[in-house]
Amino acid sequence: MKIAVIGCTHAGTAAIVNTAKLYPDATITVYERNDNISFLSCGIALYVGGVVKDPDGLFYSSPNQLADLGVVTKMLHEVTAVDAKGHTLRAKNLQTGEEFEDTFDKLIVTTGSWPVVPKLEGINMDNILLCKNYNHSNTIIEKAKDAKRVTVVGAGYIGVELVEAFQMNGKEVTLIDSVDRILNKYLDPEFTDGIEDTLTNKGIKLALGQTVQKFTGENGKVTKVITSKGEFETDLVILCIGFRPNTELLKGQVDMLPNGAIIVDKYMQTSQEDVFAAGDSCAIHYNPTGKAAYIPLATNAVRMGTLVARNLVRPTTPYMGTQGTSGIKIYEQNIAGTGMTEMSAKEEGLVVESVVLEDSYRPEFMPTAEKLLLKVVYEQATRRIVGAQVMSQVDLTQSINTISVCIQNNMTVDELAFIDFFFQPHYNKPWNFLNTAGLQALPPVEVKAPELV
C-alpha cells in the first residue's frame, strides 16, 4: 500500500505515526513545504513571552523520528496539484525547483490552516507579522526587541495571550477587534467583562468595536494603524484575525463547507474514495448542534489524525464528534469552556436558558476558598446541556472536561444536579459546584394538595 501525506503538523504527525505502526509494510511519503514539522503553535505566546526558554520542546516529532518508523519525509516540498480520482499528485522541491509526479493508493490531507490576511492598504509594510508557525514566532521575538509599542489585531485566544506576553515584557500594548468584546466566540459577557477590566488595569489599551482600515508608515515600516474609530501609533503589528483552511488542492474534487473546510464522514474519509483528511483543513461534527463546523483546535486535529490511520483500510473506529473544548490562562485567571456560549446558541437559533453560579470552590472554613464563576447553558425544551464556561484563580478547568462528556452523552442539566462526585474539603464542597449549578436549574416540583374525602 502506497500512502501519501500532505502536511505534517498536529493531525499529520498523528496520522503518520499511527499509520506507520498499524501498517508496517506500507510505503509512506510525507510532503511538507516548511523546514520543520509538528510545531505546537499553541505555545507561541509562551515562547514569545519567555515562559518557554527552549523552543525545541515545542516540537513533538522530527523527520529523523519518522524515518525510524520507515517514513520518507520530503521537507521543503510543496504539493502543487492533486488528482484525487487519478490517484496522482505533483510536487515541487522548493530548494532545487525540481517538479515531479507521484502516485498513491491512499491520500491523507493534513494541510492545516493559514491566518486570514485582509487586503488593506499598507498590509505589506515591514513589521506587520503573522502568528502561526515556528518561523513566525522567531520573527516576532526578533522584531519585538526593538519595538516599544505593539498592536495586536484580533482578540481571540492567540491575540489575548500575546498582549499579555508583550505587556509582561514591558511593551505598550494595544488590542484591536471589530467585535465589542474580547474572546466573544468562547465566553459570554459575564466572563469577558472581568477579563477586559484585568487587561485594562494592566495598562493594555482595548480598541474594541472598531475595524482596521489601513496601515501607514515611514520608509516602508509601519508606524500607525488606522481604524474606523481612531489612529494608533505602533512599532509592530501582529495579525491574529483568524484562520481559514488550506484546501485549494482539493477544491472541486471533494465536498467542502463554504469556507473551504473539507467535509469528512465519521471515519475521516472525504467524498472521494481513498482520500482522507484531518485537522484544521477539515470541518468536524459539532455535537451541540449536530452539524458540521469549522473548529481548528489541536485536540480535534490529533484525534482526527489518529482515526485516519485506524480507518485507512476499512472503517473501524468512528469519531464521536467534538464540543470544541478549550482553555486559556490570563494572568491569574484559569478559564475554560466547552460547547456553545449562550450568545452563540441563540445565534444558531436554539432556545436556551442558563444558570450562573458564583461561589467558593471549597468550604469557607479552609485557609483559602477562592471564588469561581460557572455558567451552564442548556436547551429550554429538552434541558440538554449545550455549553459551559468556568473561571477562577484556582485551577478548576478540568470540570469543563466533565461537562464536555455530559454534552457528548446528551445529558440534561437536571442530571448534572445529581451526578456522583467525591467530597473532600481540600478540593470541593459536599455539593460539588457542578451539582450546585444543576440544582439551581431544577424546576420546582408541583405538589398537589390531598383531596378531602
Salt bridges, closest charged atoms under 4 A:
GLU78 OE2 - ARG33 NH1 3.55
GLU99 OE1 - ARG90 NH2 3.69
ASP102 OD1 - LYS2 NZ 2.90
GLU142 OE1 - LYS145 NZ 3.23
GLU172 OE2 - LYS148 NZ 3.70
ASP188 OD2 - LYS375 NZ 3.09
GLU190 OE2 - LYS375 NZ 3.00
GLU231 OE1 - LYS224 NZ 3.39
GLU233 OE1 - ARG149 NH1 2.87
ASP235 OD1 - ARG149 NH2 2.96
ASP274 OD2 - HIS87 NE2 3.00
ASP274 OD1 - LYS106 NZ 2.83
ASP280 OD2 - LYS132 NZ 3.81
GLU342 OE2 - LYS346 NZ 3.25
GLU342 OE1 - LYS375 NZ 2.67
GLU348 OE2 - LYS291 NZ 2.87
ASP359 OD1 - LYS429 NZ 3.06
GLU364 OE2 - LYS429 NZ 3.20
GLU379 OE1 - ARG384 NE 3.18
ASP414 OD2 - ARG383 NE 2.83
